[in-house]
Amino acid sequence: MVKGFHGIQGGLFMSEIRTRFAPSPTGYLHIGNLRTALYTYLIAKKNNGKFLLRIEDTDQDRFVDGSIEVIYKTLKLVGLKHDEGPDIGGSYGPYVQSERKPIYLEYARKLVEKGGAYYCFCTKERLDGLRKEADSKNETFGYDGHCRDLTKEEVDRRLQAGEPYVIRQKVPYTGTTSFHDELFGTITVENSTLDDGVLLKTDGLPTYNFANVVDDHLMKINPVVRGSEYLSSAPKYNLLYEAFGWEIPQYIHLSPIMKEPGKKLSKRDGDATFEDFYNKGYLKEAIVNYVALLGWSPGDDREFFTLDELEKAFDIKGLSKSPAIFDNNKLRWMNSEYIKKLSVEEFHKLALPYYKEAELPEDMNLMRISSLVKNRTEVLNEIPATLDFLINRLEYSVDLFIHKKSKTTLENSYENLSNAIDVLKELKDWTEEAIHQALSDLISELGVKNSLVFWPVRIAASGKLVTPGGAVEVLGLLKKEEAMERLQIGLEKLRAAL
Ligand code: GLU
């Protein structure tokens, strides 16, 4: 846990808190991005600030069609409402980086004038050569400063001649640069380890390294909240803020989310994006609640939070800088708790698509199924497998009739199932009440333990060790004819085994 924050919630921070979530449109929302969005939102809300959405689409190679819609949809679904953004506007737009091209060019030129950047005309061939050379010496590639000291006349002449160029950051060769992160403290690096990275590419689009500084400044973002993968670049950003003469924002870099120690949660494994979980039937409230706890703690044992409650409880003092481990079992458990809290009607609505997937007949009592299944469901996509026995007669081993705790054996199962069949076949009214009455009367008459009758009846009716509901409920969901046939098949199975 991090102690001793200054600013933000401590009250020293005087200007308005404006945070931004700045996803790149890659087609999905990684759980780590969702967490960044959530914390960023909560910091704004907690401080009566503004939460902005900015789309970072300057890396055209990574752009996936339709992904901006995925971002809008997901934020809306989980309730992270932004105050400014591409779809709703605001005073600091445009909020899509590809629409801000002239702004970056203007500021890159300004930076050249201020001595914080320079034009570079090096060809791809030259740079490839440098890269190869560095590789052969097992060194990391860094630009060699070839164009760093071109005269203004030469630069103008080459620009006039239409030579392609990039604009590079001019990092001092000597000295050190420090930056302060609210979680990670003050970090100092030798300038000699920093590269003269590209700020504006040949196509006129900025790199992230440039765009984030220009946009965060112009959009008055403070604090800047983002993933810790940007921590190592932060000194370069500070050099840019300084070269422009701009105030450096407060930084909050968030530790990564790991699948297990040493292994990041990756989309390739199919369990790293909001969509992966939502489509499997995790409730959005449970996902948000669980994600909130990945790297933040309220300081006590409380685990359940609605978004509203998070808005009140969240405090950056509770952020942790050690990597968070994504525990799927914990999320499953939390999801099951959220499902339990639903009313049967609410659950029913969510379960309907899964009943459809399970191909349950329309005339089956689906509402009754919902009431039986709700408290046993951890994740909605398990519903079809839970209900498979209702549509198909399952293959099962006769050994299922033997159950120690119920004191059932093959012999007594045969006896009692046979008796049950005799009374059930007489029933005119095939309802749970009537079935229950008939079996209870039989049990009294025989003077045996309930389970001696219920166990073999349920096994024969379902073919499964575990079912939602007991013998009475399972029978009640089936049509009488089907139920009786199944009981008869069970009886024959037992007979053959005796
Ligand atoms: N666009 C970056 C990404 O999606 C986020 C950068 C930021 O939050 O500053 O990884």
Boltz pocket constraint, residues with backbone or C-beta under 6 A from the ligand:
constraints:
  - pocket:
      binder: B
      contacts: [[A, 20], [A, 21], [A, 22], [A, 23], [A, 24], [A, 56], [A, 212], [A, 225], [A, 226], [A, 227]]
      max_distance: 6.0
